[in-house]
Amino acid sequence: MKQYEAVIRVMEENGGYATLGFLNQNVLKIADCKWGTKTPFASIRRIVQDDRFFFKIRPGLWALKSHRGKLPSEVLPSKDEPKELQEEYSHTYFQGLLVEIGNVRKYQTFVPNQDKNRLYLGKKLSAIASINDIHRFSFDHVVAKAKTIDVIWFNERDMPASVFEVEHSTDLRNSLLKFVELQDFNSKFRIVADTARTKEFHARLSLDAFRPISNRVKFWTYEEVADLHSKTSALAAVEAKLEL
């Protein structure tokens, strides 16, 4: 079997689409395909860019051209879908990537109650988050604010190690205010958004209200999250092969 055929098979078995991270973890498991290269993951990334067979949906998410009309709405919304719903699908997708990254990195992952039933590539977010209820790591009013954050990675001591807000079009101020509530914890704060919002992010963060956290908040683009997801998955695949 040729390498591109192995990628096609994995996508077909997954419904005609897959994240690059999913491909990294599964394509090399196909026994009758040989990868005579020291950089198989780079080869997979190159293969999905072959527009004879594949097309890109979102950063890190690819599909088979043969399945274009068969994909679920949350994977490939039609142009007739309301803008609000399309934005929700995109928001949930990046939440899902962050949850999967956290899972691979051995964190406990949490998403808020209002998002648990939203679909990430055919699964509810609640099905991939590792904990259902937020840890009572602080005073009630602090936990109440934290439980609305898009994704939280908790460490082995049940403390919030990293917190993420995915922002498509809403005011970044609201996310930064949530981070301020957690300023007394040794947490990493991340805003995930389109690269076009970088200037807006820095403008908001420069306000006096956010001075206590200004050196702790980082801006991650959608492309950077997708890249981290694919590389994290690739490392996990290598570690599994070596039985680490």
C-alpha positions in Angstrom: 0.0 0.0 0.0 1.3 3.5 -0.9 1.6 6.1 1.8 -1.1 8.3 0.5 -3.4 5.3 0.4 -2.8 4.6 4.1 -3.8 8.2 4.9 -6.9 7.8 2.8 -7.8 4.6 4.6 -7.5 6.1 8.0 -9.7 9.1 7.0 -12.3 6.8 5.4 -12.5 4.7 8.6 -12.9 7.9 10.5 -15.8 9.2 8.4 -13.9 10.9 5.7 -12.0 13.5 7.8 -9.3 13.7 10.5 -7.1 16.1 12.4 -3.4 15.9 11.5 -2.9 14.7 15.1 -5.3 11.8 14.6 -3.5 10.8 11.4 -0.1 11.0 13.2 -1.4 8.5 15.8 -3.0 6.1 13.5 -1.6 6.1 9.9 1.7 4.4 11.0 -0.3 1.5 12.6 -1.3 0.2 9.1 1.0 -2.8 8.7 1.1 -3.2 5.0 2.4 0.3 4.4 6.1 1.0 4.6 7.5 4.3 5.7 11.1 4.4 4.5 11.8 7.8 6.0 13.1 9.2 9.3 10.4 11.9 9.1 7.0 10.1 8.6 5.0 12.8 10.3 6.4 15.4 7.9 5.4 13.1 5.1 1.8 12.8 6.4 1.6 16.6 6.6 2.8 16.8 3.0 0.4 14.1 1.8 -2.8 15.8 3.1 -1.8 18.9 1.1 -2.3 16.9 -2.1 -5.4 18.5 -3.6 -6.1 15.5 -5.8 -7.5 13.7 -2.7 -7.7 16.1 0.3 -8.9 19.5 1.3 -8.4 21.7 4.4 -11.4 22.6 6.5 -9.7 24.4 9.4 -6.2 24.6 10.8 -5.2 21.1 11.6 -8.4 19.5 10.1 -8.4 17.8 6.7 -11.0 15.8 4.7 -11.3 13.6 1.6 -12.7 15.3 -1.5 -14.8 12.2 -2.1 -16.6 12.9 1.2 -17.2 16.6 0.9 -21.0 16.3 0.7 -21.2 13.7 3.5 -19.5 15.4 6.4 -21.3 16.4 9.6 -22.3 20.0 10.0 -20.0 20.5 13.0 -17.1 19.3 10.8 -17.9 21.2 7.6 -20.9 23.7 8.1 -22.8 24.5 4.9 -22.8 28.1 3.8 -26.5 28.3 4.7 -25.8 27.7 8.4 -26.3 30.8 10.6 -23.2 32.7 11.3 -23.6 32.2 15.0 -23.7 28.4 14.6 -20.7 28.4 12.3 -18.8 30.3 15.0 -20.0 27.9 17.6 -18.6 24.9 15.6 -15.2 26.7 15.2 -15.1 27.5 18.9 -15.9 24.0 19.9 -13.3 22.6 17.5 -10.5 24.5 19.2 -11.8 23.7 22.6 -11.6 20.0 21.6 -8.0 20.4 20.4 -7.0 22.0 23.7 -8.7 19.2 25.7 -6.9 16.5 23.7 -3.5 18.2 24.1 -4.1 18.4 27.8 -5.1 14.7 28.0 -2.0 13.6 26.1 0.1 15.7 28.5 -1.5 13.9 31.5 -3.5 16.9 32.8 -7.1 16.6 34.1 -9.2 18.4 31.5 -12.4 20.4 32.2 -14.9 22.2 30.0 -17.8 24.3 31.4 -21.3 22.8 31.8 -22.8 25.0 29.0 -20.4 23.5 26.5 -20.4 19.8 27.4 -23.0 18.8 24.9 -21.4 20.6 22.0 -20.0 18.4 19.3 -16.3 18.1 18.6 -15.7 15.9 15.5 -18.6 13.7 16.2 -18.2 13.5 20.0 -19.6 15.6 22.8 -16.9 17.6 24.6 -17.9 15.9 27.8 -16.8 12.6 26.2 -13.2 13.8 25.8 -12.8 16.0 28.9 -11.3 13.8 31.7 -13.3 15.3 34.6 -16.9 16.2 34.7 -17.0 18.6 37.7 -14.5 21.3 38.5 -12.2 20.9 41.4 -13.1 23.0 44.5 -9.6 24.5 44.5 -10.5 27.9 46.1 -13.3 30.1 47.5 -16.8 29.6 46.0 -16.8 32.9 44.1 -13.4 32.1 42.5 -14.5 28.6 41.5 -17.8 30.0 40.1 -15.9 32.3 37.8 -13.4 29.6 36.8 -16.1 27.1 35.9 -17.1 29.3 32.9 -13.6 29.2 31.4 -13.5 27.4 28.0 -10.8 24.8 29.0 -8.8 24.2 32.2 -5.9 21.8 32.6 -5.7 20.7 36.3 -2.4 19.3 37.6 -2.0 16.3 39.9 -2.7 18.4 42.9 -6.1 19.4 41.4 -5.0 23.0 40.9 -5.5 25.0 37.6 -2.2 24.7 35.8 -3.3 26.3 32.5 -6.5 28.0 31.5 -7.7 28.8 28.0 -10.3 31.1 26.5 -11.1 30.7 22.8 -12.3 34.0 21.4 -13.7 34.2 17.9 -15.5 37.6 17.9 -16.5 38.5 21.5 -14.7 41.1 23.6 -11.4 39.9 24.9 -12.0 41.9 28.0 -14.4 39.3 29.4 -11.8 36.5 29.1 -9.1 38.7 30.7 -11.4 39.4 33.7 -11.7 35.7 34.3 -7.9 35.4 34.4 -7.7 38.3 36.9 -9.8 36.2 39.3 -7.1 33.5 39.2 -4.1 35.8 39.6 -3.1 34.4 43.0 -2.6 30.9 41.5 0.4 29.7 39.6 -1.6 29.3 36.4 -0.7 30.0 32.8 -3.3 32.2 31.0 -3.9 31.7 27.2 -6.1 33.5 24.8 -6.7 31.5 21.6 -8.0 33.5 18.6 -7.4 34.4 15.0 -4.1 36.1 14.3 -6.0 39.2 13.1 -6.9 39.9 16.8 -3.3 40.1 18.0 -3.2 43.9 18.0 -6.6 44.0 19.9 -5.2 41.5 22.4 -2.2 43.7 23.2 -4.4 46.8 23.4 -6.7 45.2 25.9 -3.9 43.7 28.0 -2.3 47.1 28.4 -5.2 48.5 30.4 -4.5 49.1 34.1 -7.1 46.6 35.2 -5.0 43.8 33.7 -1.6 44.9 34.9 -1.4 42.2 37.6 -1.5 39.5 34.9 0.0 41.3 31.9 3.2 39.3 32.0 1.4 36.0 32.3 -1.1 36.1 29.5 0.0 34.8 26.1 -1.8 34.9 22.7 -2.0 31.7 20.8 -3.3 31.7 17.2 -5.6 29.0 15.9 -2.7 27.8 13.7 -0.4 27.5 16.7 -2.9 25.4 18.6 -3.4 23.1 15.6 0.3 22.8 15.2 0.8 22.0 18.9 -2.0 19.4 18.7 -0.3 17.6 15.7 3.1 17.7 17.3 1.9 16.5 20.7 0.1 13.6 19.0 3.2 12.7 17.0 5.3 12.6 20.1 2.7 10.4 21.8 2.8 8.0 18.8 6.6 7.8 19.1 6.5 7.2 22.9 3.8 4.5 22.4 6.0 2.7 19.8 8.9 2.8 22.2 6.7 1.8 25.1 7.8 4.8 27.2 
